[in-house]
Amino acid sequence: MKYILSSKLLLAFALMISSNSYSHEKNTQNEFPILKGPYMGQKPPGMVAEPFAPGIISKEGWELEGVFAPGMKEFYFTLDRGTDNKTYSPTVIGFRQKNNVWKKYIEFPRTGEIVFSPDGKRIHMAKGYKERIGDSWSELKSLGPMFDRQDWGIMRLSASAKGTYVFDDYKSNDVIRISTLKDGIRQAPIPMGSMVNSGTYTAHPFIAPDESYLIWDSKRKGNYGDSDLYISFRQRDGLWGPGINMGDKVNSDKWDAYASVTPDGKYILFNRGIDDDNDNVDIYWVDAQIIETLRPK
């Protein structure tokens, strides 16, 4: 099984790149109950992963890529607005907290996995991005010809505070590439080393804002299930350390992928397949302190 880009999501990804239309069915606040307090009103998890907002966000079907924006006052996730005739329409739903209450305020077609820049001024979406304009977002913009290559299949691009980009490429044997800034000039992306690019279905990287660690998912020998989440720490010499399986408190005997860390650094959100076919996928979260338990001493 090819991460969650099995037949359903790969088709969905392609359709959303080529289409600007989406359904407005169920486009009402009544889809969601009133939620108050931090973290969409959810009780934070401990050191064992558990579903995020069960029955509200995580429910039957698939819900992907739960992310909070810097400032922790906005939350976004992707769901399938498809119909019974198997037309897939991945749609990003955005919530905003105002007067302690979370309300849906925006939705738009998914053209790539959402990752925020550390300053919150950009939403990166694969080869493109949106810029924050007041209380809303710009139209999708291109990162330029260096990234807008037809022979690259970028699903997720993550940026550090220094402007380093790390991204995956399903069209090139599932590699993860890195692109740095040098004297303000964008450097050509290069594949990362074998500490990251080992195994199969290697994808969906998340780089820490301070570049101290990188999280991604891959299918390797010794996994707990399908794809597992891995982490590599930046070493004192500036090189990336070995890929470390994040353990059975995070990974399961199913498909685990799409990890990101909340901007306040406290929790990891990721996706887990609930069934063997990944027709039902939920958002999970776990205390980010687990990163420190894995960091080499």
N, C-alpha and C positions, 0 to 999 in steps of 0.2 A: 504494500500500500504506500502510495507516494504522499507522505505527510497527510495533510488534509486536502492536498491538491490531488485527491483521487478524482474520478470522473466528474463528480459534482462540483467541487470547488475550482478545479482548473477551468471548467466551462464557465463558471460564474465569473472568475477573474477575467477571462477573455471577453465575455459579454460586457462587463462593466467598463473595460477600456474602450470598446468600440461603440458604446451607447451612452447617450446623455439623458435618456428617459428613465423614469422610475415610477412605481405605483404610489398613489396617495392613499391606498386602502389602509384603514385603521389609523390614519394620521391624526390622532386625537390624543390629548393628555389622558383620556380615560383608559388608554392601554396600560397605564402604570398607576399604582396607588400613590397616595401622598407619602413622600419620603422626607424625613427631617434628620438633621444632624450630620456629622462628618461621615465620609465614606459612603455616601448615598444612604445614610441611616442604618448601615449594617454593623453588626458587632464584629470587631476585628478578630482574625483567626490567630491561632497559636503556631506552634512549630510543626504542625501537621496540616497539609493542604486540605481545604474544604471549599464547597461551592460558594461563589459570590452571589449574593442576593437570590437565593433559591426560590423558584416560583415567581420571581419578579423580573430579573434579568436572565438568570440561568433557568431555562425550562425546556420543554420538548422542542425538538428541532435543533438548529445550530446558532449559537451566539459566539462571536469571535472578538478577539483583540480588545478586551476591556482596558481602557487607559484613562487616567486622570491627567488633566492639564496642570502645568506648574501653577501653584497657588491653591490647588486642590478644590477649586470652586466649579470645575466643569468635569464631566465624565462622558466618555464616548464609547460606544461599542457597535459592532456590525451584526446585523441579522439578515436573514433571507426573506425578501418580500416576494418570492416566487409564487406561482400559481400551481394548481393541480395538474396542469398540462406540462409540467417539468420545465417551465421557463424560469430561469434563476435571475434574481434581481437583488444582489447584495446591497444593502443600504446602511449608511452610517447614521446612527441616532445620537444626538448630543443633548446632554442635560446641563443645566446651570443652577447653582445654588443661590438663592436670593431670599433674604430674611429667614435663613435657616431651612428653607424648603427647596427641594430639588424639583425642577420642572423641565420637561422636554422643551427645547427651544429651537432645534434645527435638525434637519436631516438632508442628506445628499448622497448621490451614488458613490459607491466604493470603487475607487480606481487604483487601489493599493492599500497596504496595511498602514494604519495611522500610527505615527510616532511623533511626539512633540520635540521640538528643539528645547534645550534646557532653559532658555529664556522665555519660552512660551509664545514666541512671536511667529513661529511657523508650525504648520502641520505637514510633516513629510508623508507622502503617499507614493511609494515606489519611486518612479522616475520623476515625479512632479512634487509640487508643494503648494499649499495655500498660505497666504500671509494674513496675519490678524489686522483687521481694519475696524477700529472702534470696538463694537460689541459683536462683530461678525467676521467673516472671512472672505478673502478675495476669490476670484476664479482660479482654477488650477493653472499653475505656471510650470514651465520646464526648467530642469536643472542644467540644461544645455546639452550640446552634442556629445560631450564626454560621457554622459550617462544615457542619453536618449538613443541608444543603439538598438537596432532591431534584432541583433544576434544575442542580446542579453535579456534574460527574463527576470527582472528585479521584482520581488514581492515586497520586501521590507528593507528600508534604508533608515538607519539610526545615526544620529549626530551627537557628538560630544560638545562640551562647552568651548573647546578649542577649535571646533569646526571640522574635526575628523569625521568622515563618513565611513560606515561599515554597512555592507549590503550583501544580499544573497543573489544567486543567479541560477534559476532552474534550467536554463537553456544550455548551460556549460558544465554539465556533469555535477550540478549542485554544489558549486563552490561559493565561499564567502570571500569578498574582496574588501580592501581597505584603501581609503584615499585621504591623505593628510593635506594640511595647509603648510606651506613653507614660504615665509616672508610675504604672507597674504596671497600667495598664488596656489591655486588648486593643483595638486599633483595627480598624475594619472593613477587610477585604481590598479592595485596589484593583488593577486591571490594571497590570502593569509597562509601560514605554514601548516604543517601536518598536525600540529596540536589542535587546530580547529578543523581543517579540511581532511578529516579521516572519516571512515564509515560511509554511509549512504544517506541520501535525503537530508543533507546538511543545509540548514536554512534558518530564517527568521532571527537574525542577530539583534541584540540590544547591547549597546556600549554605555557604560556608566558615564555620567556627565564629566567626571574627573578622569576618565579613562583608566580607572584602577581595575576594572574587570569587564569581561565580555560574557554574555549568556547567549546560548543558541540551542537548537535542537538537532538531533542526529540519530540515526539508527546504527548502532555499533554492537559488536560482539559483547555480550555480558549485560545488555540492556535489561531493565525490569519488564519492559513491554515492547510496544512498537517503537516509536521515536521517544527518546528521553531528553531531558534538559541537562545541559552541560555548562560549566563555567570555567573560564581561564582568567588568571590574575596577572596583571602587569608586574613584572619582576623589577628588582632594583636596577638591573642593567638596561631596562627599557623594553626588553623582549617579553613576549607572551609566554606564560607558563603552560604546563600540560593541561589538556582538557580533563576536568574532574566531573564525574557523574554526580548530580546533585542529590542523589540518595532516595530511599524509599519513602521519606517523609514528603517529598515533592513528586517524584515519579511514581507511576503505577504500572499495572500489567496491561494498560491500554496506551493510547497515543497521547503524549504530553508534549506541548509545543507552544510557540508564540509568547514567550515570557517577556515581561517588562517590569521595571521597578517603579513604584509610585514616586512622584517628584519629591516627596518628603523623606524618601529613603526608607520607609518603614515596612512596606509590603511588596511582595512579588505577585503579580497577576499573570495567569497563563491559561491555556486551553487544555481541556482533557476530553478525549473521546469517551462517551458513555457506553456506546455499543461497538461491536467489532467492525462495523461498516462505516463508522463515523458519520452516520446520518443524524445522530444526536450528539452534539458537542456543547459543553458548558464552559463557563468561565470559572476558574478556581483562583484562590489566593492563599498566601502563607506568609508568616512573619519573615521579613527580610533578614532578621538576625541569623537565619540559617546560612547566609553568605559568610558571616564571620566564623561560623563553625567549620567552614570548608577552606577558609583562607590559610595558606601555609604559614607556619609560625617562623 
